[in-house]
Amino acid sequence: MTTTTNSAPNPRHALLTGWGRYPLSESDVYRPDRIAELAAVVTANTSSLIARGAGRAYGDAALNDQNRVVDLTRLNRILAFDATSGLLRCEAGVTIAELIDVFLPRGFFPPVTPGTRFVTLGGSVAADVHGKNHHRDSSLAAHVTWFDLMIASGEVLRCSREENAAFFWATVGGMGLTGVILELELRMRRVESAYLDGESIRARNIDAAIEAFERTDAQYGYSVAWIDCNSGKSALGRSVLNVGNFATLERLPPNLAQNPLSTMPKLSPIVPFDLPGFTLNSLSIRAFNAVIWAFNRDRAAHTIFDWESFFYPLDSIRNWNRIYGRRGFVQYQCVWPPDESRAGLVEVLEAISRSGRGSFLAVLKKFGAQDGLLSFPMPGYTLALDFPVTDGLLEFLDTLDAMVLKRGGRVYLAKDARMSAETFRAMYPNLNRWQTAKTLADPGNRFSSSLSRRLGMTE
Ligand SMILES: Cc1cc2nc3c(=O)[nH]c(=O)nc-3n(C[C@H](O)[C@H](O)[C@H](O)COP(=O)(O)OP(=O)(O)OC[C@H]3O[C@@H](n4cnc5c(N)ncnc54)[C@H](O)[C@@H]3O)c2cc1C
């Protein structure tokens, strides 16, 4: 398929960041309304280009400093839906929040969702995002039947497991570097209610947390644990684990069963300005963690969660990324293979505890099977941590990289802002296969980003 030519829309020169607000970058940003305009941007023989969705990648994946960025958020039409099969066709700029607004009241939920719903589907496929059900359902790509990809020539290719399969597998998790995803089809999940029927489990340390994950694994499709990074010794890794399945009608209490698919939005507090960096010093983090722990102390084991607080507790505070102050923050997410997960978790949690760099948010999840050349997940446990940018942080994270790497683990590109090219190469063994597909789709390396240059992804 080829597209008709059109002129590129005028760009706006802008300072951009990812969600962590670190690093800062400067680019010409295009925001096309139509595919033909996008084609003009893609094929223009000027500087390099990277696609951007909602800008929720934490680091520099959707940045292209001193080069061009194309914002896909106006290509956001829902095109078709088949309620029998659950198959949905839509443009890449549609967000998961929009899917929930439209389809949850009709009894369908996205098959995989990250911890925020304010992401586009294009960005989610490009990062091959995982959710709280990865151990059961793998990552988003497993539920995508095909997508249309505009490659560097402006040509649009239908990519699936059968058609242009090499481009399919290089694009899921490929961080926008094979081209621009225009449109896709995915299978939505049928649900009876907007609630999850599950348990909230307190685990006194990391061994108890792993034991609780393993014990509840077969029973619950969704699981996530919040870890107190400031506890040490026998309480190292103490956590609150939330597990659940979408509730069937008969499991709902009568007051909720009356309107089981209600998506009633909650009021969102907004962080209106940058809080000074010292707001998040280790004392305030300690206090926050103690409060969460105490809050969960007396919770009944059986819990009905509403969809919003189970999947998106952070979305209720808009712009929460501002609480880290002007210097921003870095999210560090790593994963270890099953045999190394416990030892890796202990090593990293001890290093954090020793360093005094408490993470405000620390999330533990279990991963299952995974395909894709650069997709982040692998079977095992994954830990995600937020660190405000302070002196010495980058050196400290390098030491965590070495700990993760020696155990066969890896760091997530959608969160990364600072890993070295050498570490990246060692962590992603399928890089050569990915590069072969990248060269076919984009021989002139027109699609490039601050992330891809920092990591030497095309070298
Ligand atoms: C609070 C929070 C929680 C999160 N939780 C999770 C989680 O649980 N699991 C998880 O996997 N991730 C998680 N993330 C990360 C987030 O899901 C990914 O970074 C996702 O890629 C963001 O989508 P986006 O639309 O904002 O894309 P952007 O941040 O704009 O871009 C991300 C990447 O996608 C590429 N891209 C964007 N649109 C297109 C397109 N149309 N075609 C080709 N490439 C494109 C960009 O070039 C870039 O490389 C979380 C992020 C936040 C802020």
The ligand as a Tripos MOL2 file, in Angstrom:
@<TRIPOS>MOLECULE
LIG
   53    58     1     0     0
SMALL
NO_CHARGES

@<TRIPOS>ATOM
      1 C1          2.8670    5.7250   35.8570 C.3       1 LIG1
      2 C2          3.4020    4.8270   34.8030 C.ar      1 LIG1
      3 C3          3.2620    3.4660   34.9430 C.ar      1 LIG1
      4 C4          3.7500    2.6080   33.9670 C.ar      1 LIG1
      5 N1          3.5730    1.2660   34.1400 N.ar      1 LIG1
      6 C5          4.0100    0.4140   33.2070 C.ar      1 LIG1
      7 C6          3.7720   -0.9790   33.3180 C.ar      1 LIG1
      8 O1          3.1760   -1.4390   34.2970 O.2       1 LIG1
      9 N2          4.1870   -1.7760   32.3140 N.ar      1 LIG1
     10 C7          4.8250   -1.2920   31.2160 C.ar      1 LIG1
     11 O2          5.1800   -2.0740   30.3330 O.2       1 LIG1
     12 N3          5.0730    0.0140   31.0670 N.ar      1 LIG1
     13 C8          4.6770    0.8790   32.0380 C.ar      1 LIG1
     14 N4          4.8780    2.2180   31.8820 N.ar      1 LIG1
     15 C9          5.5990    2.6840   30.6750 C.3       1 LIG1
     16 C10         4.6240    2.9920   29.5170 C.3       1 LIG1
     17 O3          3.6010    2.0500   29.4610 O.3       1 LIG1
     18 C11         5.3990    2.9040   28.2030 C.3       1 LIG1
     19 O4          6.5040    3.7620   28.2370 O.3       1 LIG1
     20 C12         4.5660    3.2360   26.9700 C.3       1 LIG1
     21 O5          5.4200    3.0780   25.8560 O.3       1 LIG1
     22 C13         4.0590    4.6800   26.9990 C.3       1 LIG1
     23 O6          3.2090    4.9080   25.8850 O.3       1 LIG1
     24 P1          3.1000    6.3730   25.2760 P.3       1 LIG1
     25 O7          1.9410    6.4400   24.3640 O.co2     1 LIG1
     26 O8          3.1750    7.3870   26.3480 O.co2     1 LIG1
     27 O9          4.4260    6.4000   24.3860 O.3       1 LIG1
     28 P2          5.6560    7.4200   24.3910 P.3       1 LIG1
     29 O10         6.2230    7.5360   25.7410 O.co2     1 LIG1
     30 O11         5.2840    8.6650   23.7080 O.co2     1 LIG1
     31 O12         6.6690    6.5770   23.4570 O.3       1 LIG1
     32 C14         7.2090    5.3710   23.9330 C.3       1 LIG1
     33 C15         7.8900    4.6440   22.7730 C.3       1 LIG1
     34 O13         6.9150    4.2790   21.8040 O.3       1 LIG1
     35 C16         7.2650    4.7920   20.5250 C.3       1 LIG1
     36 N5          6.0050    5.1360   19.8490 N.ar      1 LIG1
     37 C17         4.9940    5.8970   20.3120 C.ar      1 LIG1
     38 N6          3.9850    5.9190   19.4250 N.ar      1 LIG1
     39 C18         4.3850    5.1590   18.3690 C.ar      1 LIG1
     40 C19         3.7870    4.8120   17.1170 C.ar      1 LIG1
     41 N7          2.5530    5.1970   16.7680 N.pl3     1 LIG1
     42 N8          4.5150    4.0260   16.2670 N.ar      1 LIG1
     43 C20         5.7680    3.5870   16.5960 C.ar      1 LIG1
     44 N9          6.3550    3.8830   17.7710 N.ar      1 LIG1
     45 C21         5.6720    4.6470   18.6390 C.ar      1 LIG1
     46 C22         8.1500    5.9870   20.8160 C.3       1 LIG1
     47 O14         9.0190    6.2490   19.7380 O.3       1 LIG1
     48 C23         8.9000    5.5220   22.0540 C.3       1 LIG1
     49 O15         9.9970    4.7370   21.6920 O.3       1 LIG1
     50 C24         4.3980    3.1170   32.8170 C.ar      1 LIG1
     51 C25         4.5400    4.4980   32.6680 C.ar      1 LIG1
     52 C26         4.0480    5.3560   33.6560 C.ar      1 LIG1
     53 C27         4.2130    6.8310   33.4760 C.3       1 LIG1
@<TRIPOS>BOND
     1     1     2 1
     2     2     3 ar
     3     2    52 ar
     4     3     4 ar
     5     4     5 ar
     6     4    50 ar
     7     5     6 ar
     8     6     7 ar
     9     6    13 1
    10     7     8 2
    11     7     9 ar
    12     9    10 ar
    13    10    11 2
    14    10    12 ar
    15    12    13 ar
    16    13    14 ar
    17    14    15 1
    18    14    50 ar
    19    15    16 1
    20    16    17 1
    21    16    18 1
    22    18    19 1
    23    18    20 1
    24    20    21 1
    25    20    22 1
    26    22    23 1
    27    23    24 1
    28    24    25 2
    29    24    26 1
    30    24    27 1
    31    27    28 1
    32    28    29 2
    33    28    30 1
    34    28    31 1
    35    31    32 1
    36    32    33 1
    37    33    34 1
    38    33    48 1
    39    34    35 1
    40    35    36 1
    41    35    46 1
    42    36    37 ar
    43    36    45 ar
    44    37    38 ar
    45    38    39 ar
    46    39    40 ar
    47    39    45 ar
    48    40    41 1
    49    40    42 ar
    50    42    43 ar
    51    43    44 ar
    52    44    45 ar
    53    46    47 1
    54    46    48 1
    55    48    49 1
    56    50    51 ar
    57    51    52 ar
    58    52    53 1
@<TRIPOS>SUBSTRUCTURE
     1 LIG1         1 GROUP 0 **** ****
